[in-house]
Amino acid sequence: MDDEGNVTVDMTLTSPGCPVAEMVLNMVEAAIMEEIGPRKKVKVNLVWEPFWTPDRVTEDGRRLLKEIYGYDFVGEWLKKQRGGS
């Protein structure tokens, strides 16, 4: 957030070919606008560095995904990355 209350966000998606990329960017912009008000500016930049991996999911996100899917897919991904089974 700058000194005038405008917000710039750099975000990445899970895949450069994400079919809902534009929708996600619009949702992020709308959510921020709802918080800061219509008189401020929001700029959401789609970036690919750093590359997104599941280990970037927050603890809250991991908990929610575990509730939805029934297992810790981030933990499983990390195990596989480390050579575990």
Backbone hydrogen bonds, N-H to C=O, Kabsch-Sander energy under -0.5 kcal/mol:
donor,donor_aa,acceptor,acceptor_aa,energy
2,D,6,N,-2.7
5,G,2,D,-1.8
7,V,41,K,-2.8
9,V,43,K,-2.9
11,M,9,V,-0.6
11,M,45,N,-2.8
18,C,15,S,-1.8
21,A,18,C,-1.3
24,V,20,V,-2.6
25,L,21,A,-2.6
26,N,22,E,-2.3
27,M,23,M,-2.3
28,V,24,V,-2.5
29,E,25,L,-2.4
30,A,26,N,-2.5
31,A,27,M,-2.4
32,I,28,V,-2.3
33,M,29,E,-2.6
34,E,30,A,-2.1
35,E,31,A,-1.2
36,I,32,I,-2.5
37,G,33,M,-2.5
40,K,37,G,-1.2
43,K,7,V,-2.4
45,N,9,V,-3.6
45,N,43,K,-0.6
47,V,11,M,-2.9
47,V,45,N,-0.6
56,R,53,T,-2.2
57,V,54,P,-1.9
62,R,58,T,-2.7
63,R,59,E,-2.5
64,L,60,D,-2.4
65,L,61,G,-2.7
66,K,62,R,-2.4
67,E,63,R,-2.1
68,I,64,L,-2.2
69,Y,65,L,-3.1
70,G,66,K,-2.3
73,F,71,Y,-1.4
76,E,72,D,-2.1
77,W,73,F,-2.3
78,L,74,V,-2.7
79,K,75,G,-2.2
80,K,76,E,-2.1
81,Q,77,W,-2.1
82,R,78,L,-1.5
83,G,80,K,-1.2
84,G,79,K,-3.2
